[in-house]
Amino acid sequence: MSTHASTERRRRGARPDITPAQLVSLVPLLASLLHAFGLYDLSQEQQDALGDAVEWAMALVGGDAIIRFGRNLAERRAPTR
């Protein structure tokens, strides 16, 4: 692989910009946002469950960021041929 092709691949990224973890995490965040604007009412139990889901969503996004960071770091340290 030429240097230009390698640079271009890094610029574009070999991995998707939006991962499944990020997409899944949007569901409870959107539900929470809709509730905040009063588009629907939730019982206290549903609000608690939604709060827990938002916490898990943040954990998914954080875990995804850690994995991406580790992969990028490993790729950077890998010997080039």
HUPE-V714810 format. One record per residue. N is the residue number from 1. RES is the residue in one letter. SS is DSSP state (a for helix, b for strand, c for the rest). PHI is phi as a letter, one per 30 degrees, with the letter a starting at -180 (NA if undefined). Layout:
n = [N/N]
res = [RES/RES]
ss = [SS/SS]
phi = [PHI/PHI]
//
This chain:
n = [1/2/3/4/5/6/7/8/9/10/11/12/13/14/15/16/17/18/19/20/21/22/23/24/25/26/27/28/29/30/31/32/33/34/35/36/37/38/39/40/41/42/43/44/45/46/47/48/49/50/51/52/53/54/55/56/57/58/59/60/61/62/63/64/65/66/67/68/69/70/71/72/73/74/75/76/77/78/79/80/81]
res = [M/S/T/H/A/S/T/E/R/R/R/R/G/A/R/P/D/I/T/P/A/Q/L/V/S/L/V/P/L/L/A/S/L/L/H/A/F/G/L/Y/D/L/S/Q/E/Q/Q/D/A/L/G/D/A/V/E/W/A/M/A/L/V/G/G/D/A/I/I/R/F/G/R/N/L/A/E/R/R/A/P/T/R]
ss = [c/c/a/a/a/a/a/a/a/a/a/a/c/c/c/c/c/c/c/a/a/a/a/a/a/a/a/a/a/a/a/a/a/a/a/a/c/c/c/c/c/c/c/a/a/a/a/a/a/a/a/a/a/a/a/a/a/a/a/a/a/a/a/a/a/a/a/a/a/a/a/a/a/a/a/a/a/c/c/c/c]
phi = [NA/d/d/d/d/d/d/d/d/d/d/d/j/d/c/d/d/c/c/e/d/d/d/d/d/d/e/d/d/d/d/d/d/d/d/d/d/i/d/a/c/b/d/d/d/d/d/d/d/d/d/d/d/d/d/d/d/d/d/d/d/d/d/d/d/d/d/d/d/d/d/d/d/d/d/d/d/d/d/c/c]
//
